[in-house]
Amino acid sequence: MSISELQSIYNKLKDIKDYLVKVGPARRQKSDTVQNKIIEAQVVYSRLEFTSSDIRKKIENSEISADSLLTVNKLINDIHTLYNKILNLVICKDDSDSKESNKLSKMASDNFDLKSAIALLPVMTGQEHVTLQIIDSIQLYSSMLNENGKKQLIEFVLKTRLTSSAKLRLKSSYSSVDVLIADMRKYLVPKKSSVAIQSQMFNTKQGHRSIEKYGAELERLFVDLTIAQADGNDEMYQVLLPLNEKLPSSDLQMDCPILDLVR
């Protein structure tokens, strides 16, 4: 199944590459059909991530023979090479217009790049730390993109990074990255009880830990408490954090001021 899926990805990308070569440099820069082909290539290429994950599991379970593994490695390398050729065809014009080609290459840093997105954004697993990593990565990558790139990033996240249950909790489309992130925090990150966090704080002792490790634990709890109390309100978060940091040291069973530990 994995080999047939890889072969399918390769064949579809090859058809797209052959089409782009056939239409020539001029039409590659202007045709709406070509733009649709580029989007199609991105979608097809994104399937490689899921197929690779399936292959890794089969390798771990010794379900792939040595001969099949050689075929798999060759197909994966061929797919990467083919997709890079497609990207080069889109970015580069002929030598007679090298100035415009340089301009396009410069603009490419602001455009959505599927390889970068796959590298930066993990696939959601349902684990909280992975979800938070995805959110942080979305914020980071979106800051590098132009408006059109941000729209493509939103589509990429909604279609390829979410679990089935996450897709049910989120909308099918979003007008901005900020709104998407807000909904991801609201619906996909488990809410923590401020009462439970406070109880954990007041029962936390240094024990055999170093001051640095103890302080790091308290700092994490301060942040968790503030997030729980603010309930998604950034302005409230900024107000609450310094107040929480001034909780009486005696209540936390400490011999030194809190700020000396966490700063």
C-alpha positions as CSV (number, residue, x, y, z in Angstrom):
1,M,0.0,0.0,0.0
2,S,2.8,2.5,0.9
3,I,4.7,1.8,-2.3
4,S,1.6,2.2,-4.5
5,E,0.8,5.5,-2.7
6,L,4.3,6.8,-3.3
7,Q,4.1,5.8,-6.9
8,S,0.8,7.6,-7.2
9,I,2.3,10.8,-5.7
10,Y,5.3,10.6,-8.1
11,N,3.1,10.0,-11.2
12,K,0.8,13.0,-10.4
13,L,3.7,15.3,-9.7
14,K,5.4,14.1,-13.0
15,D,2.2,15.0,-14.9
16,I,2.2,18.4,-13.4
17,K,5.9,19.0,-14.1
18,D,5.4,17.8,-17.7
19,Y,2.5,20.3,-18.1
20,L,4.5,23.2,-16.8
21,V,7.4,22.4,-19.1
22,K,5.0,22.2,-22.1
23,V,3.3,25.6,-21.5
24,G,6.6,27.4,-21.5
25,P,8.1,30.2,-19.3
26,A,5.7,33.0,-20.3
27,R,2.5,31.2,-19.6
28,R,3.9,29.8,-16.3
29,Q,3.9,33.3,-14.9
30,K,0.4,34.4,-16.1
31,S,-1.9,31.5,-16.5
32,D,-4.6,30.8,-13.9
33,T,-4.5,27.2,-14.9
34,V,-0.8,27.1,-14.1
35,Q,-1.5,28.6,-10.6
36,N,-4.1,25.8,-10.0
37,K,-1.5,23.3,-11.1
38,I,0.9,24.7,-8.5
39,I,-1.7,24.4,-5.7
40,E,-2.4,20.9,-6.9
41,A,1.3,20.0,-6.7
42,Q,1.4,21.4,-3.1
43,V,-1.6,19.2,-2.1
44,V,-0.1,16.1,-3.7
45,Y,3.3,16.7,-2.2
46,S,1.7,17.1,1.3
47,R,0.5,13.5,1.1
48,L,4.1,12.4,1.4
49,E,4.2,13.4,5.0
50,F,1.3,11.0,5.9
51,T,2.7,8.2,3.8
52,S,6.2,8.6,5.3
53,S,4.6,8.3,8.8
54,D,2.9,5.1,7.8
55,I,6.2,3.8,6.3
56,R,8.1,4.5,9.6
57,K,5.5,2.5,11.5
58,K,5.9,-0.5,9.1
59,I,9.6,-0.3,9.4
60,E,9.4,-0.4,13.2
61,N,7.1,-3.4,13.0
62,S,9.4,-5.1,10.4
63,E,6.6,-5.2,7.9
64,I,8.7,-4.0,5.0
65,S,11.3,-6.2,3.3
66,A,14.8,-5.0,2.4
67,D,14.0,-4.9,-1.3
68,S,10.8,-2.9,-0.7
69,L,12.7,-0.5,1.5
70,L,15.1,0.2,-1.4
71,T,12.2,1.0,-3.6
72,V,10.6,3.2,-1.0
73,N,13.8,5.2,-0.5
74,K,14.2,5.7,-4.3
75,L,10.6,6.8,-4.7
76,I,10.8,9.3,-1.8
77,N,14.1,10.8,-3.2
78,D,12.5,11.0,-6.7
79,I,9.4,12.7,-5.3
80,H,11.6,15.4,-3.5
81,T,13.6,15.9,-6.7
82,L,10.5,16.2,-8.8
83,Y,8.8,18.7,-6.5
84,N,11.9,20.9,-6.4
85,K,11.9,20.9,-10.2
86,I,8.3,22.1,-10.2
87,L,9.3,24.9,-7.8
88,N,12.2,25.9,-10.0
89,L,10.0,26.0,-13.1
90,V,7.6,28.4,-11.3
91,I,10.2,30.7,-9.8
92,C,12.6,31.0,-12.7
93,K,12.0,32.5,-16.2
94,D,14.3,32.2,-19.2
95,D,17.7,34.0,-19.3
96,S,16.4,36.9,-21.3
97,D,14.4,38.1,-18.3
98,S,16.9,37.5,-15.5
99,K,16.1,40.7,-13.7
100,E,12.4,39.8,-13.3
101,S,13.6,36.3,-12.3
102,N,15.6,37.7,-9.5
103,K,12.7,39.8,-8.4
104,L,10.5,36.6,-8.3
105,S,13.2,34.8,-6.3
106,K,13.2,37.6,-3.7
107,M,9.5,37.6,-3.5
108,A,9.5,33.8,-2.9
109,S,10.7,34.3,0.7
110,D,7.3,35.9,1.4
111,N,5.3,33.2,-0.3
112,F,4.0,30.0,1.2
113,D,6.5,27.1,0.8
114,L,5.2,23.6,1.4
115,K,8.6,22.2,2.3
116,S,9.0,24.8,5.0
117,A,5.5,24.3,6.3
118,I,6.0,20.5,6.6
119,A,9.3,21.0,8.4
120,L,8.0,23.6,10.8
121,L,4.5,22.3,11.6
122,P,4.1,18.8,13.1
123,V,1.0,16.8,12.6
124,M,-1.4,17.0,15.5
125,T,-1.5,13.9,17.8
126,G,-3.9,15.0,20.5
127,Q,-1.1,15.7,22.9
128,E,-1.2,19.2,24.4
129,H,2.5,19.9,23.9
130,V,2.2,19.1,20.2
131,T,-0.8,21.3,19.8
132,L,1.0,24.2,21.5
133,Q,4.0,23.5,19.2
134,I,1.8,23.8,16.1
135,I,0.3,27.1,17.4
136,D,3.8,28.5,18.0
137,S,5.0,27.4,14.6
138,I,2.0,28.9,12.9
139,Q,2.7,32.2,14.6
140,L,6.4,32.1,13.6
141,Y,5.8,31.1,10.0
142,S,2.9,33.5,9.4
143,S,5.1,36.4,10.4
144,M,7.3,35.6,7.4
145,L,4.5,35.4,4.8
146,N,2.6,37.9,2.7
147,E,-1.2,38.0,2.8
148,N,-1.6,35.4,0.1
149,G,0.9,33.1,1.8
150,K,-1.0,33.4,5.1
151,K,-4.2,32.2,3.3
152,Q,-2.3,29.2,2.0
153,L,-0.9,28.5,5.4
154,I,-4.4,28.5,6.9
155,E,-5.5,26.0,4.2
156,F,-2.5,23.8,4.9
157,V,-3.2,23.7,8.6
158,L,-6.9,22.9,8.2
159,K,-6.4,20.2,5.6
160,T,-3.2,18.5,6.7
161,R,-2.2,19.2,10.3
162,L,-5.3,18.4,12.3
163,T,-6.8,15.3,13.7
164,S,-10.3,14.3,12.8
165,S,-11.7,15.5,16.1
166,A,-9.9,18.8,15.8
167,K,-11.4,19.4,12.4
168,L,-14.9,19.0,13.9
169,R,-14.1,21.6,16.6
170,L,-12.8,24.2,14.2
171,K,-14.4,26.1,11.3
172,S,-13.8,24.9,7.7
173,S,-12.2,28.2,6.8
174,Y,-10.7,31.3,8.5
175,S,-10.3,34.9,7.4
176,S,-7.0,35.4,9.3
177,V,-4.2,33.5,11.1
178,D,-5.0,35.3,14.3
179,V,-8.6,34.1,14.4
180,L,-7.4,30.5,13.6
181,I,-4.9,30.6,16.5
182,A,-7.5,32.0,18.9
183,D,-9.9,29.1,18.0
184,M,-7.1,26.6,18.3
185,R,-6.3,27.8,21.8
186,K,-10.0,27.9,22.8
187,Y,-11.1,24.6,21.4
188,L,-8.0,22.4,21.1
189,V,-5.9,23.2,24.2
190,P,-7.4,21.7,27.4
191,K,-8.4,24.4,30.0
192,K,-6.7,24.1,33.3
193,S,-8.4,24.9,36.6
194,S,-7.0,27.9,38.3
195,V,-7.9,26.4,41.7
196,A,-6.1,23.2,40.9
197,I,-3.0,25.1,39.8
198,Q,-3.0,27.3,43.0
199,S,-3.3,24.1,45.1
200,Q,-0.3,22.7,43.2
201,M,1.7,25.9,43.8
202,F,1.0,26.0,47.5
203,N,2.0,22.3,47.8
204,T,5.2,22.6,45.8
205,K,8.4,22.4,47.8
206,Q,12.0,22.7,46.9
207,G,13.0,19.4,48.3
208,H,16.3,18.1,46.8
209,R,16.0,20.3,43.7
210,S,18.3,23.2,43.0
211,I,17.1,26.7,43.3
212,E,17.1,27.0,39.5
213,K,14.9,24.0,38.9
214,Y,12.6,25.0,41.7
215,G,12.3,28.5,40.3
216,A,11.6,27.2,36.8
217,E,8.8,25.0,38.2
218,L,7.2,27.9,40.0
219,E,7.6,30.1,36.9
220,R,5.7,27.6,34.8
221,L,3.0,27.4,37.4
222,F,2.7,31.2,37.5
223,V,2.2,31.3,33.8
224,D,-0.3,28.4,33.8
225,L,-2.3,30.1,36.6
226,T,-2.3,33.4,34.8
227,I,-3.5,31.8,31.5
228,A,-6.3,30.0,33.3
229,Q,-7.4,33.2,35.1
230,A,-7.2,35.3,32.0
231,D,-9.3,32.8,29.9
232,G,-7.9,34.0,26.5
233,N,-8.0,37.8,27.4
234,D,-4.5,39.1,26.6
235,E,-5.0,42.4,28.5
236,M,-6.2,40.5,31.6
237,Y,-3.1,38.3,31.3
238,Q,-0.8,41.3,31.4
239,V,-2.5,42.6,34.5
240,L,-2.6,39.3,36.4
241,L,0.9,38.0,35.8
242,P,2.7,40.6,38.0
243,L,0.0,40.2,40.7
244,N,0.5,36.4,40.8
245,E,4.3,36.8,41.0
246,K,3.7,38.8,44.2
247,L,2.0,36.0,46.0
248,P,3.3,35.9,49.6
249,S,6.5,33.8,49.9
250,S,5.3,32.3,53.2
251,D,2.2,30.9,51.5
252,L,4.4,29.0,49.0
253,Q,6.6,27.6,51.9
254,M,9.8,29.4,50.6
255,D,12.7,31.1,52.3
256,C,13.4,33.6,49.6
257,P,11.3,36.0,47.5
258,I,9.5,34.5,44.5
259,L,11.0,37.0,42.0
260,D,14.5,36.1,43.0
261,L,13.8,32.6,41.9
262,V,11.9,33.1,38.7
263,R,13.8,36.0,37.2
